[in-house]
């Protein structure tokens, strides 16, 4: 289980490769950093998520929001996470970067990776989620299948803290 935080928890002064392996660096048999192997492994996992991501050796502060999100998700996937908790993964992203993240979520679901998506954006929730759980004041209001409710009903659950009334 890995968590991808809304703030991404990346070290802005380090490049994408260093961020991927931060705290879990690969070592040579002589116990030195295996930079070549880390670079090759990082490029493979980055390409899996975003084929256009090539700037792996620039500080992450110079990357776009979508590329930074790629680094954060790659960190979780490289270490074989089978479940991802994603906290507002599209917050502060533009439309193209949001599309990239949502497409990535679709691909990860297709690969059998379980995803807990924490989001207030109903369009994103309804596009990628199978079920939605609404909480209000620390209590679960209800868990429903996305196919069985409308966005307005979910918003009603959020605002009123009540299950949707069905006719």
C-alpha positions, -999 to +999 in steps of 0.1 A: +000+000+000+014+034-010+000+069-005+003+097-030-002+129-011-019+160-025+014+178-019+032+149-036+060+148-009+087+153-035+121+169-028+121+199-052+158+202-054+164+166-066+157+152-100+130+127-108+153+097-105+166+107-071+130+113-059+119+079-071+145+062-050+147+087-021+153+066+010+153+034-009+184+039-032+198+010-051+233+000-042+262-017-060+278-048-044+304-023-030+276-004-012+278+027-034+249+043-052+241+024-084+232+055-104+232+037-138+207+011-126+185+037-108+184+058-140+175+028-162+148+015-137+134+050-134+131+056-171+112+023-175+086+031-148+082+067-160+076+055-195+050+031-183+029+060-170+039+089-194+057+080-226+065+117-232+083+122-199+120+125-207+132+153-183+143+128-156+175+146-147+162+181-140+151+192-106+114+183-100+106+220-093+111+226-130+086+199-141+050+204-149+023+194-124+015+163-145+052+153-147+055+157-109+024+135-104+041+109-127+071+109-104+049+105-073+028+077-088+060+060-102+075+059-067+045+039-055+044+016-085+081+008-086+080-006-051+051-029-061+022-012-045-010-032-052-032-005-035-028+033-040-043+059-019-045+091-040-053+123-022-066+149-046-043+138-075-057+164-099-057+194-075-040+225-091-035+207-124-045+221-158-070+202-181-042+184-201-024+173-169-057+162-153-065+141-184-031+125-181-036+116-144-072+102-151-059+082-180-031+068-157-058+059-131-077+040-158-046+021-169-037+012-133-072-001-127-069-022-158-037-037-144-055-047-112-042-020-089-067-010-063-071+028-060-087+048-032-093+082-047-099+111-023-114+139-043-140+167-043-142+169-081-174+149-089-165+148-126-132+130-119-149+107-093-176+097-117-152+091-145-128+068-128-145+053-097-167+022-093-180+031-059-181+063-038-181+066-001-192+099+014-181+110+048-193+139+068-179+150+102-159+118+104-188+094+098-196+074+068-229+086+052-231+058+027-212+038+001-229+036-033-221+023-068-214+052-091-236+037-117-266+038-093-264+075-083-262+109-099-236+136-092-263+157-076-273+128-053-236+125-042-234+162-036-266+160-016-250+133+006-219+156+011-240+187+020-268+171+039-250+141+054-279+118+044-284+089+020-301+098-012-339+095-012-350+071-040-385+073-055 
